[in-house]
Amino acid sequence: MKTLLMAFIFLFTQCNALACTKTLIMGTNETNWAPYLIKQGDEFVGTEVDTVNAIFKDSPFCIEWVYFPSFSRVQQELKTGHIDITYAASFTKKRAEYAHFTTAYREEIMLLYKHEGAKDVTSLESLFDSDYSLAVNRGSFFGAEFEKVKKQYATQVVLTGDANKRFGMLNKKRVDYVIDDSIVAQYFAKHYNTVMPVKSTPPININGVHFMMSKQSTTLAEVAVINSFIKKNKAAIEQIYSIY
């Protein structure tokens, strides 16, 4: 079996990238998740797009980006096989029921941010106990601790569709705190001088992120091919994120 898999990978990697053997539909719910992904007209740009291009440029796969209004919708489309793949996904057992996961291609650090009038809390529990509100991306995973407290304080958790909306709400003090990726937050903190990290709270979650692929429309052999290209292009990926 291992020999057959290696032969399959070898044959795939010999394909001409200009004549891809399969187009993978890449689902996204973001329009302004800078610097990772920004929608400009009908095109997507940003470091995640650069990473995808670096990984798949010599692969047998072409990528077609498709926008959906929420990450929950992306997940549903992945379950049914209407899309094939999405990016920057954290592994969970629940997601693994309907999706394959590639090897991690970068690390993600989730931090807590506040507007200038909010307190420097020391934990999520103290935030919620003080009756503050918290905005997060709908459908995203922020670690086991957050999943536990989210259910207890559900009325204080505001689910949003994209980063631009989350930080816009924080800037206008419509919510008190936001959990988001540290690189994304750096971008919005430069645009909103009222937004700042809560330095007294440790990272909410640190983990590697993966491509998540539909079990309905992709195979483990295809995942193995993509893993080989992630490994091959590791240096190029690190270079993309080196300025952050």
C-alpha positions, 0 to 999 in steps of 0.5 A: 500500500505504501509503495502504491501511495508513493508511486501515486505521489510521484506520478502526480508531482510529475504533472505539468502545473499548466495542465492540472488534472483537477481543480479544487474549489477553495471556500472562504468567508473572508473579504477583509481578513488582512493581511491574510486575504482581501477580496478585490473585485472578483479576485482574492489577494493576501498572504494566504493566497500567496501561500496557496499559490506557492504550495500549488504552483507546481502541483497537479491541482488548480485552485478556484476561490469561492466566497460564502457569507460565513465560515459555518456555510463553508463548513456545510459546503465542505460536508456535502462536497460542493467545495473541496478545500478550505484554508487556515483550519484548526483540527478538531475531532468534529471536523475530522468526521467530514474532512481530511486534514493536511499537515500544518503549513503555518502556526496561528496565535489567537490573542485577546484584544480590547477597545481603549475603555475596556479593562485588562482582564486576566482570563476569559472567565473574568471577562465574562464575570464582569458582563463584558461582550466578546466578538469571535468569528462564527464557526471558528475554533479557539481551543478547548477552554474557550469552547467550555466557557462559551456555552456558559456565557453564550449571551455575551458572545457575538458571532461575526462573519469577518474580521473587518466587522469584528474590529469595526465593532470593537473600534465603535465600542459595540463589543468590548473584546475580540479574539483574533489571529495576532497577525490580523490584529496587527493590521487592524490595530494600525487602522484603529488606534482605539484597538489594543492587545490585552497583555495581561491575558495569555494567548487564547490558543496556539496551534498549527493550521491546515487545509481542510478537505472534503471527504466527499470530493477528495481522497487521502491520496490527494491529501498526501500529494498536497502534504508533499508540496507543503513540505517542498515549499516550507521555505517559501511559506516561511518567507511569506510570513517572515515580515510578521 
